[in-house]
Amino acid sequence: MNKATEILNQLDQCNTDYTFPMLDNGYVYPAGTKLSVYRDDKRWVILIEVIGFSYRGGGHNGISNCLHVYGNCLNYPPGTKNENFLNLTDNAPDCNTFDEEEDFYLNPNCSSFRLRNEVLPIIHDREKYNSLGIELEDETKVMAFEFLRLLDALYHDKLVATEIEIRERIPIDIPKIIEIHEWFHPDVANGELPSENETFKQIAMSLETGNIDYYSPTHKPNTNWTNWPFGGTL
């Protein structure tokens, strides 16, 4: 039987081990999120997706969806690992998406890119960014993380993991009981534990009982990147 205390203890331990999502991670600009919960009478899984841009990667290598996977039925330690970083974008055949010398900026002379092997237009129109609440920091250039935030606003469903990618990492037959794309996330950088957070306490009870009505949030969601201004700023 799944126990809420054991679930929360695992999340807290992964937080101690720095394998629980910190949405204001100084090395990653956050762009999008998704949380999926799976359960049967003996097994449980929580899968958290964090879409972001890392300056340490730069360009397409910096754009990824990192899957954080927790549960009692995994064939690897809970948390995340290198294989759980999904690369999402690439150059189109005719040009480089990012500036060849400074790959933290869009190439203003490139008009297309690949998103999961689909060629799509690159949006350079600054007004489009502004209309979606993305205030561009540079007066003449579009930064890679700003571009990714635009992609999440327009193509979120293409950035999250596919069912195949998910089932490669969790049992194929465990049913999904909850899926949310925004929630109230703990401020782990300032010491809040997952076990102290309403969202994960309620999810743990849903996993223990099988009653999804335990997930009944009273806090406003805070996973939008606008709530984590220090993410990526180191």
PEPE-V355959 format. One record per pair of residues at least 6 apart in sequence whose C-alpha atoms are under 8 Angstrom apart, sorted by the first residue. I is the first residue (numbers start at 0). J is the second residue. If there is no record, write none. Layout:
I;J  I;J
This chain:
0;40  0;41  0;42  0;207  1;40  1;41  1;42  1;43  1;206  1;207  1;208  2;203  2;204  2;206  2;207  3;200  3;203  3;204  3;206  3;207  4;203  6;70  6;203  7;193  7;194  7;199  7;200  7;203  8;194  9;69  10;19  10;69  10;193  10;194  11;192  11;193  11;194  13;19  13;77  13;78  14;20  14;187  14;192  14;193  18;67  18;78  18;79  19;67  19;78  20;47  20;49  20;67  21;186  21;187  21;188  22;29  22;186  22;222  22;224  22;227  22;230  23;29  23;188  23;227  23;228  23;229  23;230  23;231  24;188  24;229  24;230  24;231  25;229  25;230  25;231  25;232  25;233  26;53  26;54  26;55  26;230  26;231  26;232  26;233  27;51  27;52  27;53  27;54  27;230  27;231  27;232  28;51  28;52  28;53  28;144  28;224  28;230  28;231  28;232  29;49  29;50  29;51  29;52  29;148  29;224  29;227  29;230  29;231  30;49  30;50  30;51  30;52  30;144  30;147  30;148  30;151  30;223  30;224  31;49  31;50  31;51  31;148  31;151  31;155  31;222  31;223  31;224  32;47  32;48  32;49  32;50  32;159  32;180  32;181  32;222  32;223  33;47  33;48  33;49  33;159  33;178  33;179  33;180  33;181  34;45  34;46  34;47  34;48  34;177  34;178  34;179  34;180  34;181  35;45  35;46  35;47  35;175  35;176  35;177  35;178  35;179  36;43  36;44  36;45  36;46  36;175  36;176  36;177  36;178  36;202  37;43  37;44  37;45  37;173  37;174  37;175  37;176  37;177  37;206  38;44  38;173  38;174  38;175  38;176  38;206  38;209  39;173  39;174  39;209  40;209  42;70  42;71  42;72  42;173  43;70  43;71  43;72  43;173  43;206  44;68  44;69  44;70  44;71  44;72  44;169  45;68  45;69  45;70  46;66  46;67  46;68  46;69  47;66  47;67  47;68  48;64  48;65  48;66  48;67  48;159  48;160  49;64  49;65  49;66  50;62  50;63  50;64  50;65  50;158  50;159  51;61  51;62  51;63  51;64  51;65  51;144  51;147  52;61  52;62  52;63  52;143  52;144  52;147  52;231  53;61  53;62  53;231  54;61  54;103  54;231  55;61  56;62  57;102  57;103  58;97  58;102  58;103  58;104  58;143  59;86  59;87  59;88  59;89  60;86  62;86  62;87  62;88  62;147  63;84  63;85  63;86  63;87  64;84  64;85  64;86  64;87  64;158  64;159  64;160  65;79  65;83  65;84  65;85  66;79  66;83  66;84  66;85  67;77  67;78  67;79  67;83  68;77  68;78  68;79  69;77  69;78  70;77  72;169  72;170  73;168  73;169  73;170  85;160  87;114  87;115  87;158  88;112  88;113  88;114  88;115  88;116  89;96  89;112  89;113  89;114  89;116  90;96  90;111  90;112  90;113  91;111  91;112  91;113  91;118  94;109  94;110  94;111  95;106  95;109  95;112  96;105  96;106  96;109  96;110  96;111  96;112  97;103  97;104  97;105  97;106  97;143  98;104  98;105  98;106  98;107  99;106  102;143  103;142  103;143  103;144  104;140  104;141  104;142  104;143  105;140  105;141  105;142  105;143  105;146  107;123  107;140  109;121  110;120  110;121  110;122  111;118  111;119  111;120  111;121  112;118  112;119  112;120  112;121  113;119  114;157  115;157  123;141  125;135  128;134  128;135  128;149  129;135  131;149  131;152  133;145  133;148  133;149  135;141  135;142  135;145  136;142  151;158  176;211  177;211  181;220  181;221  181;222  181;223  182;198  182;219  182;220  182;221  182;222  183;196  183;197  183;198  183;216  183;218  183;219  183;220  183;221  183;222  184;196  184;198  184;220  184;221  184;222  185;191  185;192  185;193  185;195  185;196  186;192  187;193  193;199  193;200  194;200  197;216  198;214  198;216  201;213  201;214  201;215  201;216  202;211  202;213  202;214  204;210  204;213  204;214  205;211  205;212  205;213  205;214
